[in-house]
Amino acid sequence: MVTTLADIAQHVGVDVSTVSIVLNDRPKAQRLLKETRQRILDAARELNYQSSFTARALASGKTSTLALVCGGIDNPYFAQIASTALEQAAKLGYHLLINAVRWEQEEERRGVQMLLSRQVDGMLLHTGCLNDDSPLLKQLIKDNYPIVMLNLPKRYQHVSEVYSDFYPGLLAAVTHLKALGHQQVHFVEYLRMKHQPVAPKSVTFDKVCRELGVKASVSYCDLSTEACMEKGRQLAESPHQAVIAYSDNATIGIINGLLELGRDVPGDMDVIGMDGTRWSEQYNPSLACVVQDDVQLISQSLEILLAKIKNPQMPCSHVAVPTSFRMGRSVGMG
């Protein structure tokens, strides 16, 4: 039999409203005697009372639940983003629902709509295909629904964004490669970005190389492990001696392809990854990386999202989180 507030009130000898005030931790609870509050809490435990999520949501108009839509968590970067978001949301008193989807417009649309059906209070979107022309995104903006976009810099005019600023990390990375004597650096970009209006990593890479007087070249590679290994095999047969790849995952595949054909890293090829996930330090050789600050990306995003939930009319924010460069054994030390 389900225990109700009335059962607890009868057990303790107080009104139902008093039990509700204490169990929902309302400000009025502090006006009650400490002994009364404790008796109510003890009775709730003794009677195995379970609060009604639905009832509380109906009463407050909020579910205390947020959502994150991101790429597949088989990718270490998205796994780390999801883990950080879960931890930080919990510290703020929120549940977090996660929908990991492929970067395809229809999948992203379904992922967002599924979470909207769960009546989440707001949403973080780390997606690749939703844009200002998307009917779904237009409707969310029109409804002033609380959303924050992650890591697609200056792509959305009417939505708050928090994204990595790749300039400081790439500047330090290319500066290090130049100090090792490289006059040319090759960048491996995600294949999908070849068809996007903005590819923030490779565009920033090109800018940094021009500033430093280093010759830049770019090629493209898909996400799959085999595609990244094949890119490594191609690079092993090329004149390139310094490579930066768009993600830690891609970098590991490229290194494996290089090693398969007998190339030494970093002896024959200096290789740098981008993301700086915790797993990249466990690889052998440990990856030198342009590091994204996932903690700051998520904390800034949640701060904006919760402010938007409180005040749907607040203006959009566009926040850049600086990257850094971390040395690893996949490059020479100089």
Secondary structure, DSSP 8 states (H G I E B T S, - for coil): ----HHHHHHHHTS-HHHHHHHHTT-GGGGGS-HHHHHHHHHHHHHTT----HHHHHHHHS--SEEEEEES-TTSHHHHHHHHHHHHHHHHTT-EEEEEE--S-HHHHHHHHHHHHHTT-SEEEE--SS--TT-HHHHHHHHTT--EEEES-TT--SSSEEEEEEHHHHHHHHHHHHHHTT-SEEEEEEEGGGGGSS--HHHHHHHHHHHHHT-EEEEEEE-SSHHHHHHHHHHHHTSS--EEEESSHHHHHHHHHHHHHTT--TTTT-EEEEEE--GGGGTSSS--EEEE--HHHHHHHHHHHHHHHHH-TTS---EEEEE-EEE--TTS---
